[in-house]
Amino acid sequence: MATWGGMKIGAKQGQPNNKQAPMRFSDTLTAALGNRKNKYKDVSKDLNSLITREELEDEIFVPNYNIRKMKAMIARVVKQQFVVRNEDGDLLKWVYDPEKNLEMSQTIAKAVKDRLRNLNLPRYRIVCFCSIVEKQLQGVHYKMKYILDPYMDNYVQYVHDGAIFWIITTAFLIHKD
């Protein structure tokens, strides 16, 4: 059992007419906290300046890819899905078919992933999602939560807004090292 010898706890009894607030801490505890604050004042200043300097510095890692080019590449891949030709090579009118959404989304995701691999980004793992959502008088709330390193990882998203559907394609570039 701990003993608290030598420490005064409680409030000093004031005069009844005195409107002074009672003491919440003992004199020795207040003195100890004051000494501790003075002792670690320099350490906390140094730590705060280090944190501030890290926040103000430029990016630690400069990626070797261009996000705008990747987004344009994804847009080309998605738009190529709407070019349909018959046996003679003539263009046909593309018709939306909800039964073929799974196949089309897999095709888009694989094509985007293959094209991103052709960019020769050896230290990145490429993950690609494609969703085809039909518009039926409603909106879409598309939300993803992943743990990504903000300095090393990145993602590219392209949304194709058709008359009766959306195609949402997202490619993640995850640094392996």
C-alpha positions in Angstrom: 0.0 0.0 0.0 1.4 3.4 -1.0 1.7 6.1 1.6 1.5 9.8 0.6 3.6 11.2 3.3 4.6 14.9 3.2 1.8 15.9 0.8 -0.8 18.4 1.8 -4.2 17.7 0.3 -7.2 19.9 0.7 -8.1 23.5 0.6 -7.0 26.2 3.0 -9.8 27.3 5.1 -10.5 30.9 4.2 -12.5 33.5 6.0 -16.3 33.2 5.6 -16.6 36.6 3.9 -13.8 35.7 1.4 -15.3 34.6 -2.0 -12.1 32.8 -2.9 -12.4 29.5 -4.8 -11.2 26.4 -2.9 -7.8 25.0 -4.0 -8.1 21.9 -6.2 -4.5 20.7 -6.0 -2.0 20.6 -3.2 0.9 23.0 -3.1 3.4 20.3 -3.6 1.6 18.8 -6.6 1.4 22.2 -8.3 5.1 22.8 -7.7 5.9 19.4 -9.1 3.9 20.0 -12.2 5.5 23.4 -12.7 9.0 21.8 -12.4 8.1 19.1 -14.9 6.8 21.6 -17.4 10.0 23.6 -17.2 12.1 20.5 -17.4 10.6 19.3 -20.7 9.9 22.7 -22.2 12.9 22.6 -24.5 12.2 19.0 -25.6 8.6 19.8 -26.6 9.7 22.9 -28.5 12.3 20.9 -30.5 9.7 18.1 -31.2 7.1 20.6 -32.3 9.6 22.4 -34.7 10.6 19.0 -36.1 6.9 18.1 -36.8 6.2 21.5 -38.3 9.3 21.2 -40.6 8.2 17.7 -41.7 4.8 19.0 -42.6 6.1 21.9 -44.6 8.7 20.0 -46.6 8.1 19.0 -50.2 7.0 15.5 -51.1 9.3 12.8 -49.9 8.8 10.6 -52.9 8.3 11.8 -56.5 6.3 9.3 -58.6 7.6 8.3 -62.0 4.2 8.3 -63.6 1.7 10.9 -64.8 -1.8 10.6 -63.4 -3.4 12.6 -66.3 -2.0 10.3 -68.9 -3.3 7.3 -66.9 -6.7 8.8 -66.7 -6.8 9.5 -70.5 -5.7 5.9 -71.1 -8.5 4.6 -68.9 -11.0 6.8 -70.8 -9.7 5.4 -74.1 -10.1 1.8 -72.9 -13.7 2.4 -71.7 -14.7 4.2 -74.9 -13.3 1.3 -77.0 -15.9 -0.9 -75.4 -18.6 0.9 -77.3 -17.0 0.3 -80.7 -18.8 -2.8 -82.1 -18.2 -4.2 -85.5 -19.9 -6.9 -87.4 -18.1 -9.7 -89.5 -17.6 -7.3 -92.4 -16.0 -4.6 -90.2 -18.9 -2.2 -90.4 -19.8 -0.3 -87.3 -22.9 -1.3 -85.4 -24.9 0.7 -82.9 -24.0 -0.3 -79.4 -27.0 -1.4 -77.3 -26.9 -1.5 -73.5 -27.4 -5.0 -72.2 -27.5 -5.5 -68.4 -26.8 -9.2 -68.7 -23.4 -8.5 -70.2 -22.3 -6.1 -67.4 -20.2 -8.6 -65.6 -18.3 -9.6 -68.8 -17.9 -6.0 -69.8 -16.6 -4.8 -66.4 -14.1 -7.7 -66.3 -12.9 -6.9 -69.8 -12.4 -3.2 -68.9 -10.6 -4.0 -65.7 -8.3 -6.5 -67.4 -7.5 -4.1 -70.3 -6.7 -1.2 -67.9 -4.5 -3.4 -65.7 -2.6 -4.7 -68.8 -2.0 -1.2 -70.1 -0.8 0.0 -66.8 1.6 -2.9 -66.6 3.0 -1.9 -70.0 4.1 1.4 -68.4 6.8 -0.6 -66.6 6.2 0.4 -63.0 8.2 -2.4 -61.4 7.7 -1.4 -57.8 3.9 -1.1 -58.0 1.2 -3.6 -57.6 -1.8 -2.7 -59.8 -5.3 -3.3 -58.7 -8.2 -2.3 -60.9 -12.0 -2.2 -60.2 -14.7 -1.6 -62.7 -18.4 -1.2 -61.8 -21.2 -0.7 -64.3 -24.3 0.8 -62.6 -27.6 1.2 -64.4 -29.5 4.5 -63.8 -33.0 3.9 -62.8 -34.0 7.3 -61.4 -31.5 7.0 -58.6 -27.9 8.2 -57.8 -24.8 6.3 -56.9 -22.8 6.7 -53.8 -19.5 5.0 -54.5 -17.2 4.8 -51.5 -14.0 2.8 -50.8 -11.9 2.6 -47.7 -8.3 1.3 -48.0 -5.1 1.9 -46.1 -2.9 3.6 -48.5 0.4 5.3 -48.0 -0.2 8.9 -49.0 3.4 9.4 -50.1 3.9 6.3 -52.1 0.5 4.9 -53.2 -2.0 6.5 -55.6 -5.1 5.8 -57.5 -6.8 6.9 -60.7 -10.5 7.0 -61.2 -12.5 7.6 -64.4 -16.3 7.9 -64.5 -18.1 7.4 -67.8 -21.6 8.9 -67.6 -23.8 7.4 -70.2 -27.5 8.0 -70.8 -28.8 5.0 -68.9 -25.6 3.8 -67.0 -22.4 4.8 -65.3 -19.1 3.0 -65.7 -16.8 3.7 -62.7 -13.2 2.5 -63.2 -10.6 2.8 -60.4 -7.0 1.7 -60.7 -4.8 1.6 -57.5 -1.0 1.8 -57.7 0.3 0.3 -54.5 4.0 0.6 -53.8 5.5 -2.8 -52.9 8.6 -1.8 -50.9 
